[in-house]
Amino acid sequence: NYLLGVGRADCTGPVAEIPLMGYANPDQVGGGLLTRLYSRAFIVAEVDDSRRVVFVSADIGMVSQRLRLEVLKKLKSKYGELYRQDNVILSGTHTHSGPGGYFQYTLFWFTSKGLIRPSLNAIVNGIVKSIDIAHQNMKRGRLFINRGTVENSQINRSPFSYLENPASERSRYSSNTDKEMVMLKMVDGNGQDLGLISWFAVHPVSMNNTNRLVNSDNVGYASYLFEQEKNKGMLPGEGSFVAAFASSNLGDVSPNTKGPFCVNTGESCNNPQSTCPVGGATMCMAMGPGNDMFDSTRIIGQNIYLKARELYEEASQEVTGPLRSAHQWVNMSDVSVELNATHTVKTCKPALGHSFAAGTIDGVGAFNFTQGSVEGDPFWDEIRDQLLGQPSNETKACHKPKPILFSTGEMTWPHPWHPDIVDVQIAAIGSLAIVAVPGEFTTMSGRRLREAVKREFDYHGTPRMDVVIAGLCNVYTHYITTYEEYQVQRYEAASTIYGPHTLSAYVQLYRGLARAIATNTVQDLPRGPEPPVFNIRNVTLVPPLTADRVPANKTFGDVLQEVRQQYRAREVAEVTFVGANPRNSAENATEHNFLMVERYASTSDSWHVVQNDASWDTRFYWTKGLLGRSNVTIEWHIPHGTEPGVYRIRYFGHYKKKLSNSHAVSIPFEGTSSVFEITAL
């Protein structure tokens, strides 16, 4: 029924010294690699190739406006008008363990140390490459949709906000989170598996804010398991089958299913302010189901994977019909919303409330900020007034009852702190409508939006549409709560930057897109004001790369701490090398692999790769020393079922050598551990 193409490409970027994006914790800086990050692209075209839709899910915190604009510019130079603003959706999985630094708005510079070109370039190039691969592999195929319930994988992390929604509305739902997974299965004309997209609402924060290893978190682990199963005999990141586990309305949804406890006393802190009797809000944290964050990531990821596999195998409802897409740019700081015949309200210039600084039970903030603050704090307000200026009375009134901490919409130095111009977009693939939203909708916000879009399609003669929300798309605008949730100002509400009527504005806008698609009047939609591109080359506080050095009588790749001679499955083989800054490798090789685990084959007297650095069983740690020295430690967590035999671990890096004051080169090197034996249990 369609032409289909799928593609996957590496978008990891530099894994050291770059702040990780998500928790806004300045101390959480990359120090190695647990698993690679990928961009996964899916192209659907009509058989006569008159229309196309592209959906990309990338293992990154969120899609930034700068990222989207640069990707579309590259696509235009390659493909002309084939891939455009309206028919390309870029979505982030929302992992909190990917490199940051790919934003042009000033607020995001504080936690990611500026705009970091190598980080931005890696993601732009990875997304474009994944689309290139999908484009080159288009073939006749069919689509199937299925849906089912995922249990034991999420909790609502702001249940007291959720309870503010009308009882009559809440009574229509069995849970305060959306447990439904929607899955789109792709096969070619012969019924051969091509790939899948799953949409499920959960925060990829099983890895907490103490983690320093770049990875794709729980949904990335689900992708890994599905792709490893379908691409038999291939190393992670290789093979033609592509499985994307994309984000949805995850705003108030945590994977840390044990719920919030005071880490110092062990008592529950499931209260409206998420505070503890001793130590306040900074002690209140939620835990996942596992023994540690790695284990929790595995458990939640496996739950999601197992449900997707079941839905994939049983999918029988075919998706057919035309492709349509609609996109607009909107000035979200100035939208008039008609609530009813007599009441019109407006959105506000962007601003963040005091509870934004409190963080969440998945990653607490700093100082004495608490969630649920509906009054400012004179101490912090005074500091803000002195450093950044006072919010205007108009903005204060517009955002009520939010006490404003940062009036970002009124801060323009050196560039605006937050976007005004925001993308709204819907792509319809037959009976499936993908609603691409620019941020994190809470559970109830997402339900209201889906319902409104579905009603609009129904009303205009396109009944029985399956409506899914794709989260973290196109530009990042933080959170979107309901009007009722906004009133109690927990973290998600304090981060609803366009004020109390943000959701109503989006509902109105997306209804307009759905109406245009259903009535075939997309060409009449105004494009809206184009977003700015600021002239920023590389503004960063990340330390510059300097020459790497080695200890006396050592060279790069020498072993400092050797492996043992013998291991069993479920033990950890560990080796430490004289290392060099991994950023050298990111800037010299697009798809650099830092490590390999190899098994010796006596029949052919040769070594065979069994694991690489994209494997969830390997961990690559980089430790910076003094005067340009550094060490690399590689761990292999030997999985159950590993074949007994002789193995070794290899490390690949680049060191920077200064040739003169103005010229330095990166030189590749490698190191190899001693051989070791894995014995049967």
N, C-alpha and C positions, 0 to 999 in steps of 0.2 A: 504493500500500500504506500510505502514511502521509500525514499532513499535515506539510508542511515550511515553515519560515520562516528566512530569513537576514537579518542586519543588520550594518551597520558604522557605528561612530561614533568621532569624535575623542576621544582621552583624553590629549592631549599635556601639558597643564598648563604651568606657568611654565618658560621655557627659559633663564632667566638667574639666576645667584646661588644656585641650588638644587644641592646636591651630587648627582652622578649615582650611581645605585644599582647596585652590583655588585662593583666592585673594592675597595671600602672604602678608597679613596685620598682623604684629606681635601682634597687640592689639586685633585681633579677635580670642578670646579664648572661648571655649565652656562654657556655663553657664546654661545648661538645655536642654530641649527636646520639640520640636514641634511635630515631628513624627518619628517613628522608621525607620531605614534603613534596606533594605532587599537585599539579593542575590536571583535572579530568574534564575533557571536553566532549560534548555530544551534539552532533548536527543532525537535524531532521529536515528533509526537503521533500516537496511534492514530487511525484514521479516525473512530471513534465519540467521539474526544476524551476517552476515559476516563483516559488516562495521558499524561504528557509527560516529556521529558528535554531539558534545556538544557545546551549545551556552549559555553563562552566561552573564546576565546584572546585575551589582551590583550597588546599590545606593551609589557610592563613587566618589571621584573627578576624579580618573583615576586608571588604573591598573598599579602597579609598577612592575619592574622586580623581585624584592625580593618576592613580593606577589605571582606572577605567579609561580616562582620556588618552593616556599614552598607548594603551592596548588598541583602542579604536583607531588611533592615528596610524599605527603600524599595520593594522588590518586593511585600512583604506589604501595605503601605499602598495600593498600586495594584491588586494582583491577588488579594488575600486569600490563600487556601491553594493557588493554582494553581502558584506557583513557590516551592519550599521547600528546606530544608537537604538533603533526600535527592535531589531531582531537578535541582538546579542545580550544575554543575561550573564553577568558575572557575579557569583555568589561565594562568600567565604564560609568555611566550615565552622569558624570561630574557635579553633584551637588557641589556647593561651600560651603555647610554647613555640611559637614561630618568631623569627626576627622581625622587629618593628622598623620604623624609620622610613615608611613609604607614604607619608602624608604631607600635604602642602599647607594645612591649616595649623596655626601656631600652637594651639592648645596641645596637640599631639606631640609637639617637639619636646615638651618637658620630660615626658616619660620615655621617649625613644631617642633622646639626644639629637634631635634635628631631623633633617631630610638626608637619608643615607643612600647615596646613589647605588652602591653595589647591591644593597638590599632591594631597592625598588627595581633595578634592572633585572635581577634574578627572577622576580615575580612576573614582571612584564614579559620577559623572554620565555618563561615557562608557560604562561597562559597562551601566548601566541603560538608557541611550538605545539602545544596540545591541540589547538584548533587546526594548525597545519596538518598534523597527523590524521585527525578526523576527516579533514577536507580531502586528503589524498586517498582515504580508504572508504569512500562512499559506495554503498551497494544497496540493491533492493532488499527490503526487509519489512518486518512487522513489529508493532508495538502492542504490549499487553499491560494492563493496570491491575493492581491488587492492593488490598489494604487489610491491616490486622492490628491487634493490640499487643504492645510490648509491655511486659510486666517487670516489676522489681528493678527499674532502671532510672527512675526520676522521683524527685519530690518538688513541691512548690516551696521556694526559699523565702517567699514573702506571703505566707498564708493569711496574715492579718490584713494585708492589702486586698487580697482576693475576696475576703469576707465583706469588704465594703461594697462590692457589686450587689445589685438588687437580688433578694432571696428568690424572687420569681425567675430570674435569669439563671442563677446558680442551680436551681432545682431541676433544670433541663439537662444537667450534666452529672455524670456519676463520679467525677474526679476533679480536683483543682489543678490538674495538668492534662494536656492532650496526650493520651497514650497511643493514639493511632499512628501507625506508620503507613505512608502511601508509597508504593513502589512501582516504577515504570521499567518493564522488562523489554529488552531489545534482542531480536533474533534476525538472522539474514533469511533470504528466500528459501534456503534449504533447512531452516529451523536450527541452524548452528548458533550457539550463544555469542552475542556481541558484547553486551554489558547491561548495566542497570543504574538507575538513579533512585535512591531512597530519600524521602523527606521525613524527618522525625525530630520532634522538639526536645532537645536536651543540650545543656551547656557542656562543651568539651573542657571541663575543668576537673577531671579525675586526677590529673597531675596538678599539684598545688603550687603556690607561689614561692616555694623554696627550690623548685626544680630549676636546673640550669642547662638541661639537655634539650636541644631542639627536637620536637616530635609532634605528631598529629593527633595525639590524645585518643579518647575512646572511639570516636567515629572513624578516626584514621586506622585504628586497630581493626575495626569491622571491615573497612575496605581491604586491608592487608589479608585478613582471613579469607574473604570471598575471592580475591584475586589469586591468592596462593592455591586455593582449591580448584579454580577454573583453569589457571595457567600451569598445569601439571609439569613438574620437572624444571620450571623456570626459577631464576632468582627473583627475590622481591623487586618490584619496579619493572620487571620484564614480562613479556607476553601480551597478547592482543586483547584479552578480556579486560574491560574497565568497569570497576564498581565504585560509584560515588555515593557517599553517605552525607547528604547535604543538610544544611541547617534550616530551621523553620521558626515558628513563634516560640523561641526558647527564653524570652526575656526573664521570666521568674522561675525557670526550671533548672534544677541542680541534679547532677548524677550522684551527689554525696548522700546516699540513701539512709545512712544512720542518723542523719539530722544534726542539728547544732548542739554542741556541748561546750561547757567551759573547760578549756584545756588544762587549767590549773586545779580544778576541783572535781571535774567529771560529772557535774550536774547539768541538766538540760538548760539551755538558754533560748528556748523557743518562745520568746515573748516579743511584744510589738517593737521594742527597741533593740532586740538581739544583744542584750548586755548581760554581763555577769556581775554578781555581788562584789567579787574581788577582781579588780583589773578592768572592769567595764567592757566596752565593745571589742577591744583588741583581743580579748581572751575567748570570744565566742566564735567557734569554727565548726563547720560540718565535716563529717568524715564519710568516705566511701565504704563499700562493703568489704574491701580487702584488708590484708595485713599491713600494706603500705600503699603509696600512691601508684606504684607500678602494677601491683596486684589488682587494685580497684579499677584501673584503666582496662586491664585485661578482662575482668569480670563484666563490666558494663559493655565494653566493646563486643565481647562474645555474645551477650544477651541480644544486642542489636543485630549482629550478624546472623544468629540462629533464626530469628524471626524473619529477616530478609530472605534467607535461604528457603525457608518454608513457603513464604509468599511467592518467591520466584518460581519454585517448582510447581506450585498450584495455580499460577496465573493463567486465567482463561478468557478474561474479558478483554476483547480487542479494542484498541483505540483507532478510530478511523475519522476521516473528515478533513476539511481544509486547514491550512496553517494561517494564522493571523497574528499580528503583533502591533502593539501600540506603546508609545513612549512620549513623555512630556518632561520638560524641565519646569520647575515651579519655584517661585520665591516663597519658601515655607515660613519666612518671618512676617509675611503679609498676606495671609489667605483669609477671606471672609467666608464664614460657614453659616449656612441657613439651617438652624436647628429645627425650626418649624415656620409656619406662615408669619409669625409675628416676631420671632427672635433671630437676630443675626449676631454671631460672635466672631472674634478674630484670633489668629495665632499671634505669637510674640516674637520679638528678636530673641535669638538663642541666649540661654542662661542656664547655669548649673546651680542647684541648691546645696545647702549645707550638708545634707545627707549623702551627696555624691562622694564627699571626702571620707565618709564612714566605710565605704566599700560594702562587701556582702559577707555572708557566712562562708562563702567559697574562697574569699580572699579579703581579709579585713583591711581597713584603711589605717590611718596614722593619727597620732595625737588623741584628742578627747572627743572626736566627732561620733555621733550616734545616728542610727537610722531612725526615721520618723520625726525629724526635727522640723517643726512648723514655726519655730521662732529662731531668729539669728542669734549669734553669740557676739556680744559687744567687743570682746578681745580680738576675735578673728576678723570681724567686720572693720575694726579700726586698722588692723594691719593691711587688709585689702585696700581700704580707702587710700592709705598712704602710698602703697606700692603700685596699685593698678587703677585707682580712681573709683569713685562711688557709682553704683548703678543709678540710672535716671529714675525719677518718680514714675514715669510712664511704664518703664520695664518692670519696676517693682509691682505696680498695680496689676499689670497684665498677667504676671506669673503667680499671683496670690493663689493659695496660701504658701507658696514656696518662698522661704527666705533665701535670697540670692547670695551665693558665695562668689561666683565669677560671672559677671555680666558680659559674657564672651561676645555677644552680638554688638557690643559697644566698644570692643577692644580691637584695634586695627594695626598695632605695631608688632613686628615689622610687616606683618600681613594679617588679614582677618583671622580671628582665633577659631571661628566655626563657620561652616558653610551656610549661606542663605539659599543658594540655588541647589535644588534636590531633584533627583530622578524619580519619577513614578513610571512603572512599566508593567504590562501584562503580555505574556505570549500564550497563545492558544494553539495547542496541538490537537486537532480534532476536538474531542470532548474533554480534554484536560486543559485547564487554565492555570498557568503558573504566574502567581502574583509576586513580582519581585519587589521586596520592601527594603528601604534603605536604613535598616537598623534592627533593633531587638524588640519585637512586639511581645507583650506578655500573653499568657494563655488566653485570657478573656478578650484582650484587644484583637488577637488573631482570630478568635471565634467570630467576633462581630464583623471583622473585615471580610472573612470568607463568606459569611452569611449574606452580607450586603452585596458582594460581587455576584454570588450565585443568584440572588433575587433579581438583580439587574439583568443577568443573562436570561433568566426565566421570563421576566416581564417583556423582554424584547424578542421573544420567539426562539431562544436557544436553550431549551430545557435540558435537564439532567447533565449539567456540566460538573465535572470533578474539579473542585477548586483547591489548589495547594498553595501554601505560602512558602516562598523561598526567602530565607533571611539573609541579612548582612550583604545586601546587593548594592553595587554601583557607587554608593557614597555612604559614609558612616555618619549617622546622626544620633548615636547613643540609643536611648530607650523610647518606647511608646506604650504608656499605660492607658487604662481607661480613665475617664473623668473622675469616677468614684475612687479608684486606686490613687489617683493624683492627690486627693485631699489629705491623705495621711502621710505623704512624703517619705516613704522609705526610699532606699537607694534607687530603685527603678524609676520612681516618680521624680526624684530630685534630678535624675538624668534624662527626663523627658524635656528636651531643650527648647521646644517651641511653645511651651505653656500647656495649660489644662485642656485646651481644645485641639491638641495635636491629632489625636485619634479621629475625631470628627472630621477634621480637614482631610486626612488621608482617605477616610471612607468616602467622602464626597468626590475626591479626585479619582480614586480607583473605580468608583461607580461610573464616572465619566468615561474612563478608558474602556470598561466592559460594555457600556452602551455603544461606544463608537465601533467596537469589534462586532457586536451583535447586529448592529444596523448597517454595517459595512460603510461607515463614514469616517474611518481612521484618517483619511486624507484631509478631512476638514478640521482636525484637532490642531490648535495652535502649538507650535514647537516649544514656545516659552523662552525665557531669557537664558542665553548660553552661560554656563559656568566659567569663571575666570581660570586662567592658567598663570600662576605667579612665576616670575622669572627668578627661579632659585636653582642654582647649580648643585652645590653640595654644602649645606650648612650643618655642621655636626660637631658635637663635643666628643665623639668617639676618638680615642687616641690614634694618631697617624701610625701607619705601619713603619716599623724601624727594622734595622738589620737584625736577623736572628743570630744567636751565638750558642756555642757548645761549651760544656765543662772541659777542663784540661785533659788532654789525651783521649778525648771522645770525638765522635763524629755524628752527624745527624742520622737517626735510625738505629744507633747502637742500643742494645738492650741494657737497661739499668736494673730491672727486677725481673727475673726469669720465671717462666711457667714451671709448675711441678712436672714430674715425669709421668704422672698417672692421674686420671680423673675417672669419675663415674658420671652417668647421666644425673641431672639435677644439681651438679656441683658447678662452681664458677671457675673457669680458666682465666687467669689474669696475667698480663704482661705490661711492663712499663718501658717506654723508649725515650731516648733523647729526641725531643720533638721540636716543631717550629709552629709559628702562628697559623692556624687553619684558614685565616682570612686570605693568606697568600694563595691558597688553593682555589678558593671561591672566585678570586679575581683573575685566575689563570686558566681555569678549566670549567666549562659550563656544567659538566656532569662528573665531577671528581668523586671518586670512591676512596674513602679514607682507610678502609680495612677489608681484609678477606680472611675467612677461615677456610683452610684447604685440607682435603683428605688425600692420603697417599694411596695410589692404586698400584699394587705390586705387579699386576699382570702387564701393565703398560709402562711401569717405572715412571709414572708421572703424577703430578698433583692436580686435583680437581676442586674447583671452588664450590663450597657448600653453603656459605653465608657471605653476605656483604654488609655494608653499613646501613642498608635500608631494612635489615632484619630486626625484628623486635627482640631477638635473643642476644644481640650484640650491643655494647655500650662503648662509646668513644668519649673519653674525658680528656680535656686539655687543661693543664695547670700552668699558669704563668709564674715564672720566677723572676729573679732580678737581672738587670743588665742584658735583656734580650734572650735570656735562657727560658726554656719551657720543657715540660714533660708531657708525654701522652700515655695514658693508661687505657688499654683495651680489655674489656671483659667479654667473655662469651658464657652466657648462662645456658649451659648445655641442656637442651630439651630432652624430656623423656622420649625414648624411642630412637635416640641417636645411635647410628650403627657403630659398633665397636671397631677400632682400627687406630691408625697413626695419623695425627693431625698437626697442623701448625697455624700460627696467626701471623698475618702480614700487615704492615702499616705503610701507607703511602702519603707523602706530604710534599710541600714546597718550602724551601727556606729563601729568605730575602738576603741578597748579598749586595753590599754597596760597592760600586765600581769607582764612583767619584762622588763629589758633593751633590751633584745634581742627577746622578744616574744610578739606578739599582736594578738588579735582575732577580727573577724568581727561578730557583733551580730545583727540579724535582729530585726526590730521594725516596728510598724505601728502607724498611727494616723488617727482619723476620725473627720470630721466636724460635727457640729450640723445638724439636719435635716432641710431642707428648702422646701418650696412649690413652684411649678411652676404653675401659674394660666393661664387660657385661656386669650387671648387678649381681 
